[in-house]
Amino acid sequence: MDFFKSLYTWVFSILFILLMFPFTLIIWLISAPFGKGKHFVHKWLCLQGRVLIKASPLWYLEITGKENYKPGEHYIMISNHQSLLDIPVVNCLGFDYKWVSKIENFRVPVLGQSMYLAGYIPIKRGNKESVIKMMEESEKALNNNESLFIFPEGTRSPDNSIRKYKAGAFRLAVGTSTSILPVLIDGTGAVFPKKGIVFSSGHRLRMRVLAPVLPEDFGTDNPEELAKKMQAVMSAQLEILRRDG
């Protein structure tokens, strides 16, 4: 049964994304002359994410803590990373942000073009020049009061635990005095593991937005130390989320 539900989910998702792309272009063309092209394309992609998540019979998504996000404020949003499914799940929040994403995602037909139109920031892992450019673009966005969304682990966790955080997001937080908004995701790794294409049913997806960590609460100006602190906090909160479930 999971195979047929997965087949439906893949076919629906691919066709939906392809059919929606012309509207993405139209939205960008209409709003770009007013300087709002990236913003409205992002909102459109968030709406598509909600449709993709709600359309599948394989899962149910529960979101808590959205009140911790304050419209008009800008954040560095961070999350644990269990699955490719995390991306449409996060988009269900509907918050304003720019994704910082690996360059491979920008090379996916249609999806990649949409990401460029939304003004998302690419990074080529292991490439020093790309990392420097990403940091410069990210800092520019934060100084322009725009939020970023980053997976500090850098890749999906193979066992759904929170792996070591890289320091990039926290270097930006310290350097620009930007609040960190932690987001926890659980269940996506069980539904869609790192290896495989068949979804598993019978799992509830859960996402919880935690209270923001303000610059004055960092307790350190060392990005590596801040990364360790936030990893420990989010690991503890993930266990609480699982116990609550």
N, C-alpha and C positions, 0 to 999 in steps of 0.2 A: 504493500500500500504506500509506503514512503517513497518508493521509486516513482509511482504515478503522480503523487502529490509534488514531488520534486520536479518531474518533467513539466507539469503544469506551471509551477512557479518559475522555472527557467524560461519557458516559452513566453509566458505572460510578461515577465520582466524585460526580456530582450525586445519583444514587439512593442511594449509600452515605451521603453526608452527611445527606440527608433522613431516611433510615431510622434513623440513629444519634442524631438529635436527641432523640427521646423518652427514650432512655437517658441522654442528657446531662442532661435535666431531672430524671430520677429520681435520678441520682447527686448532683446538687446538692441536691435536696430531702432526701435521706437524710443527707448529710454536713454541710449548712449549719448545722443546730442545734449541731453540735459544733465549729464554727469552721473546718471543713476543706473547705467547699464549693468555694472557688476552687481550692484545691490539687488536689483529685481531678478536677475538671472539666478543669484543665490537663493532668493526666496522661492523661485520657481522650482529649483532643484530640491529644496526642502519639502515642498508640496509633493513632488514626485516620490521622494523617499517615504513619505507617509502613505501614499497610495500603494507602493510596492510592499510595505510591511503589512498593511491592513488587508491586502488582496490575497495573501497566502493563507491556506488552511492549516499550515504547519506550526504556527506559533501564535502567541498572544503577547503583546508588549505592554508592560506596566511601567509608567513613569512617575517618579515622586521627586519632590524637592525643586520643582521649577521656579518656585517663589524666591529661591536664592539667587536667581539671575535678575538683575535690575536693568531694564531697558534704558538705554542712554549711557550706561557705564560700559567701559571696555575692559576685557580680561584676556589673559592667556588661559584658555580652557585646555585641560589635560584629561586624558582618560586611559584606562587600561585597554588592552587590545587583544581580543580573543579570536576574532574572525573577520572575514571580508564583510560579513553582515553588519559589522559595527558601523559602517559608513552610512547606510540608509537608516539604521537605528538612531544614530546621533542626529541625522537630519530631521528626524521626527520632533526634535526639540523646537525647531523653528527659530532658534536664536540667530542673531547677526554675528557672523564670523567669517574668516577666511581659512580654509583648510591649508595646512602645510603637509604636502603629500609627496611620496616618492615619484620620481619622474616616470616610472613605468606606467602609472595610472593615467598620466597625461597622453600616453601613446595608445591607449585603448580607443578604437574608433568611436566616434560620437561622444562617448563619455569624456574623453580627453579634451575635445573641442569645447564641450560645455564647461569644463573646469577652467579652461583658459578664459572663456567669456565671463566667468564669475570672478576672475581675478585671483584665483587660488595660487599658492606659491609652491613651485616644484623644488625638489631637492634630489640630487643624485648621490646616493649613499656611497661613502668612501672616496668621493671626489672633493678635494679641498676647495677648489675654486667654486664649485656648486654650493658647498656649505657656506662659504663666505658670502656669496650672492644671496642665498636664502636668508642669512642673518641680517643682511643689509635691507632686503625687502621687508622682512618681518619687523625690523625696528622702525622702518619708515611707516608701516601700517599702524603700529602701536602709537607712534608719535602723532598719527593722524586720527587717534581715538577709535581705531578699528580693533576688533577682537581677532584672535587667532585660535585655531583648534589644532592641537598637536598630540600625537601618540608618543609619549616620552620613551617608551620601550623601543621604538623604532621599527618593530616588526611584531607579528602576531605571536602570542604565547603558545607554546606547544602543549601545555598542560593546564591552561586556564588560570594559573597563578600569575601574580604580577612580577615580571622580571625586572632586572636592573634598569633604572632610568638613566637615559643619557642626559647630559647637562645642558644641551642647547636651549630648551624651553626656559630653564631656570636662569641661564645666563641673560636671556632676554628680560625675564621678570626683574632681576636685580638691576640690570643696566638701565631699564626704562621705568623702574618703580611701578610696575604694573601688577595688579592683583591677580592671583591664580584662582581659577574656578574649577575645582575637581569634579569630574563626572565618573561615576562607576557604572560599568556594564557587566551583566552576568547572564549566562545562558546561551549566548551566541556561539561560543566554542563547542558546546554540546550539540547544538543544532547543525552547525556547519564547521567541522574541524578543519585544521590547516591543510590536511591532505584529504582529497575526495571531492566529489561533486554532488553526491546524494545527501539531501537534507534529512535530518532525523526529527521525527515528530514527538510530541508528548513533553515538550519543554516550554517553560515560561521564560520569556525574555524580560529582564528587569534592568531599568536604568534609574539611577538616583543622582541628582545634582546636590552636591554638598555645599556647605557655606563657604563663601570665598575666603581665601587667605590674603589678608591685606599686606602691603609692603612692610608696614611697621610690625607685623606679626612674624616675618620671616625668621627673625632671630639670628640671622647670619647674612653676610654679603658674599659668601662663598657658594657659587652655583653648584658645585659637586656636593657640598654638605646639604644644601637645600634640596637637591635631588634625592639624597638618601632619606631626608626627613619626610618628604612628600611620599616617597615609595612606602615607607613604614606606615604612615598615616592611612594611605589608601588600601594597603594590604589589610590593616586592622578593620577598616570600614567595610571592605569586601566581605570579610568573615561575618560582620554584623548583618550586612545585607542578606547573606545566605541563611543566617539563623532566623532572621525575620521572615524569610520565605518558607 
